Amino acid sequence: MEKVEMILSSKTVQIEYAGKVIEVNPIIGVAVASFLRNVYITYIFKNGKEEEWDEALAEFLFRKEILANQTNINFEKFTGGDSVSQVDLLVWGKLYEQVSSAILNYEIVHNTALLAVEHEIEKYKIELSTGKSISGLMEYVSGMMNEFKNLKPEDIEKMKTEATGLIEQMKQSPVANVLGESKKEKTRKKKTYVQ
């Protein structure tokens, strides 16, 4: 099979908005996609995973970074009181819809960021439940150890005697006999097959 040389150009897409020509890079590169994913994760958990998560802030900053990285819009001009509402209009308005529509891999990058957040949430839930389980087990063991510390030697002997008695009773029960016979039968069958 003969190999062909591919030279592709990612020409910017031009959008007119508010009397300005906005240039949009139609492909989000791997490095920018990774950066955007980290922005989403960082700002959704800005107060820590155990506190209330801020999806709106994460989405806002994700969108702002899309505009800053994929277009020729100069965000450095936006500082101070009025500029916050201007940025809100850009991030939540029609311009963002036009820009995101012009980016070929926008949906993939956005969905990847959301999946990364879901993964972080699942990891947190597992860590939380594992921590609670281990904590509960440690409390139980600690309580048992405290009880054993207070036991007298005659109490331990009494517990041993009771446990031995229970084991003997279980051996005598019909269920134990059935299980014992079943085990003997399986052993007999194995020997038959081996010969």
Backbone torsions as a table, in degrees:
resi	resn	phi	psi	omega
1	MET	NA	128.0	-179.3
2	GLU	-83.7	132.1	179.5
3	LYS	-85.1	144.4	177.5
4	VAL	-113.6	149.4	179.0
5	GLU	-90.3	129.5	-178.9
6	MET	-111.2	126.3	173.1
7	ILE	-123.6	109.3	-177.0
8	LEU	-110.0	146.1	175.6
9	SER	-119.8	138.9	176.8
10	SER	-104.7	83.2	179.9
11	LYS	-68.1	144.3	178.4
12	THR	-72.1	149.4	176.6
13	VAL	-96.7	137.0	-179.7
14	GLN	-103.4	135.0	179.0
15	ILE	-126.9	137.4	174.4
16	GLU	-96.0	130.4	179.8
17	TYR	-149.7	126.8	178.3
18	ALA	50.4	41.8	176.8
19	GLY	77.1	7.3	179.8
20	LYS	-116.3	153.1	173.9
21	VAL	-97.4	116.8	179.5
22	ILE	-100.8	125.8	176.4
23	GLU	-96.1	134.3	-177.2
24	VAL	-122.0	126.4	172.0
25	ASN	-77.4	119.1	-171.1
26	PRO	-78.3	-4.0	-180.0
27	ILE	-126.9	128.1	173.4
28	ILE	-88.2	118.6	-179.5
29	GLY	-70.9	167.0	-176.9
30	VAL	-60.3	-44.7	-178.4
31	ALA	-64.1	-42.9	179.4
32	VAL	-67.5	-40.0	178.7
33	ALA	-60.7	-42.2	178.1
34	SER	-64.1	-43.1	177.3
35	PHE	-60.2	-45.0	-179.0
36	LEU	-63.6	-40.4	178.0
37	ARG	-61.5	-42.8	179.6
38	ASN	-66.8	-36.2	176.2
39	VAL	-59.8	-47.3	-178.0
40	TYR	-60.3	-49.1	-178.2
41	ILE	-63.7	-45.3	-178.0
42	THR	-59.3	-45.3	-172.8
43	TYR	-85.9	-20.3	175.6
44	ILE	-72.5	-31.5	179.9
45	PHE	-108.6	32.5	-173.1
46	LYS	-58.7	-29.3	179.3
47	ASN	-97.9	7.7	-176.7
48	GLY	99.5	153.3	-176.0
49	LYS	-67.8	-25.3	-178.5
50	GLU	-81.1	-10.9	177.9
51	GLU	-95.8	-179.5	179.4
52	GLU	-66.7	133.3	-178.2
53	TRP	-83.9	145.9	-174.4
54	ASP	-113.6	80.7	-179.1
55	GLU	-64.3	-37.5	-177.4
56	ALA	-64.7	-43.8	178.7
57	LEU	-65.1	-42.5	179.8
58	ALA	-60.9	-45.2	179.9
59	GLU	-65.9	-41.2	179.5
60	PHE	-59.0	-50.1	-177.1
61	LEU	-70.4	-32.1	173.9
62	PHE	-59.7	-48.8	180.0
63	ARG	-63.6	-43.4	179.7
64	LYS	-59.9	-42.7	-179.9
65	GLU	-69.1	-31.4	173.5
66	ILE	-60.8	-49.2	-179.6
67	LEU	-63.4	-40.6	-177.9
68	ALA	-69.2	-37.0	-175.6
69	ASN	-90.7	-26.7	-173.2
70	GLN	-106.8	-3.9	-179.2
71	THR	-129.1	175.8	177.6
72	ASN	-95.8	18.6	178.1
73	ILE	-72.9	130.6	-179.0
74	ASN	-92.4	100.7	-178.6
75	PHE	-78.1	-12.2	178.5
76	GLU	-66.8	-21.7	179.2
77	LYS	-72.6	-20.7	-176.4
78	PHE	-89.7	95.9	174.3
79	THR	-141.0	146.5	177.5
80	GLY	95.2	-177.7	-171.9
81	GLY	-53.5	-64.1	-176.6
82	ASP	-64.0	-30.8	-174.9
83	SER	-66.3	-25.7	177.6
84	VAL	-62.2	-44.9	178.6
85	SER	-68.2	-30.9	176.5
86	GLN	-65.7	-43.2	178.0
87	VAL	-64.7	-41.6	176.3
88	ASP	-55.7	-44.9	179.2
89	LEU	-61.3	-40.6	179.9
90	LEU	-68.0	-45.2	-174.2
91	VAL	-72.2	-40.7	-174.8
92	TRP	-101.0	-2.6	-173.8
93	GLY	-97.0	-165.0	-176.9
94	LYS	-61.9	-35.6	-178.3
95	LEU	-57.3	-45.0	-178.3
96	TYR	-61.7	-40.5	178.0
97	GLU	-59.6	-43.5	179.7
98	GLN	-65.5	-43.5	-179.4
99	VAL	-64.1	-49.8	-177.8
100	SER	-63.2	-33.0	176.7
101	SER	-68.0	-29.4	-178.6
102	ALA	-81.2	-15.0	-179.6
103	ILE	-90.0	119.5	-173.8
104	LEU	-64.5	-37.3	-177.4
105	ASN	-108.0	24.9	-178.3
106	TYR	-59.4	-50.1	-176.5
107	GLU	-59.1	-41.7	-179.4
108	ILE	-63.2	-46.3	-178.4
109	VAL	-64.9	-44.0	179.9
110	HIS	-64.2	-46.3	179.9
111	ASN	-64.0	-35.6	177.6
112	THR	-64.3	-39.8	177.5
113	ALA	-63.7	-42.9	179.1
114	LEU	-65.3	-39.9	178.0
115	LEU	-65.7	-37.5	177.5
116	ALA	-62.3	-39.5	177.6
117	VAL	-65.7	-44.1	177.7
118	GLU	-58.8	-41.5	179.0
119	HIS	-62.0	-43.8	178.3
120	GLU	-62.6	-39.4	178.9
121	ILE	-64.9	-44.0	179.0
122	GLU	-62.3	-44.1	177.9
123	LYS	-59.0	-43.1	-179.6
124	TYR	-63.1	-43.6	-179.9
125	LYS	-63.1	-40.1	178.9
126	ILE	-65.9	-45.5	178.4
127	GLU	-59.9	-41.5	-178.7
128	LEU	-65.2	-47.8	-178.1
129	SER	-68.9	-37.6	177.5
130	THR	-64.6	-42.7	178.2
131	GLY	-60.5	-42.3	179.5
132	LYS	-66.6	-40.9	-179.7
133	SER	-62.8	-47.1	-179.4
134	ILE	-64.8	-40.7	179.1
135	SER	-61.6	-44.6	178.9
136	GLY	-63.2	-41.9	178.7
137	LEU	-63.9	-42.8	179.9
138	MET	-63.3	-40.1	177.8
139	GLU	-63.1	-42.0	-179.7
140	TYR	-63.5	-48.3	-179.7
141	VAL	-63.2	-41.8	179.0
142	SER	-60.3	-43.7	178.3
143	GLY	-62.3	-41.9	179.0
144	MET	-64.3	-41.8	-179.6
145	MET	-62.9	-39.4	178.0
146	ASN	-63.4	-39.3	178.6
147	GLU	-65.9	-42.0	-180.0
148	PHE	-64.9	-33.8	178.8
149	LYS	-60.5	-34.9	-175.5
150	ASN	-86.2	-5.8	-178.6
151	LEU	-75.4	143.9	175.4
152	LYS	-93.1	159.5	179.8
153	PRO	-55.0	-38.5	179.9
154	GLU	-66.7	-29.6	176.7
155	ASP	-67.9	-40.3	179.6
156	ILE	-65.3	-41.9	178.3
157	GLU	-62.5	-40.1	179.1
158	LYS	-63.3	-41.3	178.7
159	MET	-64.3	-40.3	178.8
160	LYS	-62.5	-44.5	-179.4
161	THR	-62.5	-44.7	178.9
162	GLU	-62.8	-41.9	179.6
163	ALA	-64.0	-41.5	178.7
164	THR	-63.4	-42.1	178.4
165	GLY	-61.6	-43.0	178.4
166	LEU	-62.2	-41.4	179.8
167	ILE	-63.3	-42.2	179.1
168	GLU	-63.8	-41.7	178.6
169	GLN	-62.2	-41.8	-179.6
170	MET	-64.4	-37.2	178.8
171	LYS	-64.5	-32.3	-177.2
172	GLN	-83.2	-15.4	-174.7
173	SER	-71.2	154.3	-179.6
174	PRO	-59.9	-34.4	-179.3
175	VAL	-64.1	-42.9	179.4
176	ALA	-64.4	-39.4	178.5
177	ASN	-63.2	-44.2	179.1
178	VAL	-62.2	-46.0	178.7
179	LEU	-62.5	-41.1	179.0
180	GLY	-63.0	-44.2	178.3
181	GLU	-63.9	-40.3	179.1
182	SER	-61.9	-40.8	-179.6
183	LYS	-66.6	-41.7	178.8
184	LYS	-63.2	-41.0	-179.3
185	GLU	-62.8	-44.0	178.6
186	LYS	-61.8	-41.7	179.3
187	THR	-63.5	-43.0	179.0
188	ARG	-60.8	-42.8	-180.0
189	LYS	-65.6	-40.2	178.5
190	LYS	-60.6	-43.0	-179.8
191	LYS	-64.0	-40.8	178.8
192	THR	-59.3	-44.6	-178.1
193	TYR	-70.0	-32.1	-177.0
194	VAL	-70.5	-37.5	-175.7
195	GLN	-66.4	NA	NA
